[in-house]
Amino acid sequence: GLCAAAEPNVSYQELKDLKKANVLHIDVRERWEIDRFGKIPESINIPLGELMEALQMDPMDFKQQYNQKMPSKSDPVVFSCLAGTRSKQALGFAMSLGFS
C-alpha cells in the first residue's frame, strides 16, 4: 500500500519512477515486519507510532536516528505499509504537520 498526497494511490511502477526523481520513501511498517518481509530498497523505516515525533525532530537528530536527511515540508514523500491503511494515516499525520 503506497500513498502520496497528490495521488493517494501509487502503483509499484510509479514508485520506481518516483524513486529515480529523488522522492523520499518512508516505510511505516513495524521493524519486525521489515525483518520478516524484507526492506524495500532505498526506503527509510519509521514505524507509524514514531512518525509524528520523527517529522517534528531537529533535522540533525533525524539524520542521526534515521541516517537520512530530514524531508522539508515541500519535499516529495511517499509512505508505504503492508495494505495501505497505515500509509494513509501517515499521510494524514504529515499533512497535519504542514507537509504538502
HELIX and SHEET records of a PDB file:
HELIX    1   1 TYR A   12  LYS A   20  1                                   9    
HELIX    2   2 ARG A   31  PHE A   37  1                                   7    
HELIX    3   3 LEU A   48  ALA A   54  1                                   7    
HELIX    4   4 PRO A   59  TYR A   66  1                                   8    
HELIX    5   5 THR A   85  SER A   96  1                                  12    
SHEET    1   A 4 LEU A   2  CYS A   3  0                                        
SHEET    2   A 4 VAL A  77  SER A  80 -1                                        
SHEET    3   A 4 LEU A  24  ASP A  27  1                                        
SHEET    4   A 4 SER A  43  ASN A  45  1                                        
END                                                                             
